[in-house]
Every structure is written in structure tokens, then in C-alpha cells.
Amino acid sequence: MKKRILVIIVIFAGFIKPIYTQNEPKQAINICAIAIPVMDMYVVNYEYLYHSRHGLAVRVEYAPRLKGANTNGVMWAGVLDYRWHLSPVMNGFFAEPYLRYRYSSGSGKTRLNNYKYNVSELNLGLNAGFRWISKLGINVVIAAGYGYSIIKENLTPSNSDIEFTFTKFKNDNVTNTSLFDAPFYGEVSIGYAF
């Protein structure tokens, strides 16, 4: 499935790009392909470049199978970025402030109790990166940043045993550690610019 998506993007890029050979790309859509096998997370990015150096980017993240410490859940996130490109094209370095909202919910059990959880997290931070675009429109983005987080956790019911289990769940594996209480922003994505 993952390989098919990449093959479809490459084929699509090969047919569409010749139409736009006269102009620099103003839009790009990417997937964070490395997040699928490493974190079991699906990430799609879209950017629109306007007034040469200014880009507006949106990102959607979905982690369908959070698990660990007898707890399961899902997570959705939306990110809004303003990208300032150092050159007047999409191809090259950029810097950006970002605003990300994540929401996770699920359920778990301890030795004595079953419980439900939901977590809301708002991140505000800065990010920098580089976009490389081939002549066919295939593009790769590498970016990293860090920000400030505001987190609200709800555990129902709540007691010390449940809180201990939930803390263990948040730190149980690389996916959970990078999604809970994590103001880090990273991107390694591939896609098509047009």
C-alpha cells in the first residue's frame, strides 16, 4: 500500500509536469513517507506559494493505532504554517512559525480499573527547512523545529494507579513519546510540486 502511493505520485508527476514547464511551482502536496513505517502515522502536507516568498502550508496527521501499557487510542492533528522562503521560489530554504493542535482519545485498564482518556495539545513554535524540487516536479522536504505546548489531559476515572499507567502509556514507544507532550516538529516528506 505504501509503495503504491509513492508509485502513483511519481506517475502522476510524470504526466502533469510538462504542462507547467514555463512556470515555477506555486503549490506542493507531500506525504511524510517515513512516518508510516517508523511511527504508524499518516501525514499529508499542502503548501501554496503567494507573492514570491510567502507560503501558506497546512498539515494533517493521523495516528490510528496508539498502544502500550494496556491502553489504546487514536490521534488527529492539524497544523497551520506560514513559510517565508529565502529565495522567491519554493525550491530552497524556508523558515516558519507554526501552530499545531493535536487531539487523542482512547481507553485502557489497570489492575483494578478501566479508564478512558482524552488529551488536547496546542503547540506554537518555529521551524526551518529545505525543499528540493526536480524538473519533473517531484519534491522532498526536510524540516525541524520546536515550540511551546499547552496540554490538557482528562482521565475518567482518575486515581494514582490510572495516572501511573497513563504516564507509562505515553512513554511506552517511539510513537507515543513523539506525540504526547512533544512540542518537536519534524518533517521528511516527498511529493509533487506544480
N, C-alpha and C positions, 0 to 999 in steps of 0.2 A: 504494500500500500504506500509506504513512504517513498520507495523508489519510483513508483508510478507517478506520484505527484511531481517529483523532480523532472522526470522524463516529459510529462505534459507541459511543464513550464518551459523547458528547452525547446520542444517542438513548436509551441505557441510563439515563442520569441523568434524563431527562425522564419515563420510565415508573416508575422506582423511588422517586424523592424524595418524591412525595406521601404515601407510607406513613409517612415519618419526619418529617412537618411539626411534630409536637408536641415533638420532642426535638432537642437539639443533636447534631451528628455526633460519633461516637466513633471512627470508622475512616475512613481515606482511602487510596486507591490512585492513584498518579500515574505518568506516564511523562515522562521528560526529552526532550520532543519536539525541542528544539533540538540535542541531541547527535546525533541521527540524520543530518541533512544536514551539520552542521558537522564532526563527528568520525567519522562512520560507526560510531557506538557506540549500543548499545541499553541503556537504563537504566529499571528499574522500582522504585518505592518503595512501601512499605506502612507505615502508622502506625496504632497502636491507642492511644487516649487512655484512661487509667485514673486514678482518684482526682482528677478535675478537671484538674489542671495537669501531670500526668506522662504523657509519651508514650513508647512504645517503637516505634522505627522500624527497618526492615530495608530494605536496598537491594541489588539485583543488577545488575551491569554486565557487558556482553559486547561486545567489540570483535573482530569476526570476520576483519577483513582488514587487519592491520598490515602495512605495506610501506614499502620505501625502502632505498637503498644495497644493492641486490641481496639483500635479506633480507625474509622474510615470516614472519608469525606470527599468533597469536590471544591474546586476553587475557580472563580472567574475574576478577571481583572481587565480594566480599561485604562489606557494611558494616552495622554494628550501631550504633544511635544511642539515647541516652536524651535525650529532648527535655523541657525544662522550659518550659511555656507561661506567659507573663507574666499572661495572663488565664485564668480557669477554663474556657476553651473552646479548640477547635482553631483557631478563626479569630483570628489576631493574631500577635504577635511571639513567638519562641521562641529559646532558647539550648540548646546541646547539646555534650557530649563525644561523640566518635565513634571507632570502631575499624574500620579497613578492612584487608582482606587482598586483595592482587592477585597473580595468577599469570599469567605469559606464557611461551609456548614457541613455537619455530619453527626455521627453518633459513635459511642464507644461503651466499653464496660470495664469495670474494675472487679476486684474480688467480691464486693458487696453490692455494687450499684451499676445500673445502666444510666447513661447520661447522653445529652445532646449538647452540641456546641455551635456557635457561630462567631466568626471573627471578622471585623471590619478594620481595614487598614488604609490610611491615606498617606502617601509619600509625596514629598516635594523636594526636588533635587536638581543637580546639574549633571550633564552628560557630555561626552565628547567622543567623536568617532570619525571614521573614514568610509566613503562609499566609492567603490571602483565599478565602472560601467564599461562593458566590452562594446565593440562595434555592433554586435547583434542585439544589444540591449540587456544581456544577462548582467546582473549586478550583484555585488557582495558588499555587505555592511558589517563592520566590526566597530562596536562602541561599548563604552563602560562609563558608569557614573555612580554617584552616591547621593543620598539625601537624608531628610529628616522624616521620621514616621510618627503618626498619631494612631494608636491602636486601641480598639475596644473589643474585649473578649467577654462572651456570655457563656457560662456553663450552667446547665439545668439538669438536675440539682447541682449544688456546689458544696463541696467539702474538701478537706485536705487530701483525702485519698484520690478523689477525682482530679483535683488540681495537679497532684503529683503525676498521675497517669497522662493528663493532657500535656504537661510540660515535657514528659518523656516522648509523647507522640510528635510534638513539634521538633524535637531534636533527633528523631529516630533514623532518618536517612537524608541523603543529599537533597532530594526534592523538598521535603518538609522544612529542612533547615534553611533552604534558599527562598522559601515562600512565606514563612511565618516570621514576624518581627525582623524583616530583612529589607532595609532601605537601599540595598545594592541594585543597580540597574545594569544589565548586560545584554548585548545583542551580537550574535553571529548569525547572519541571515543571508539567504540567496533568493533572487527573484528576477523580475523583469522590469526594466525602465522603458518608458515610452513617452 
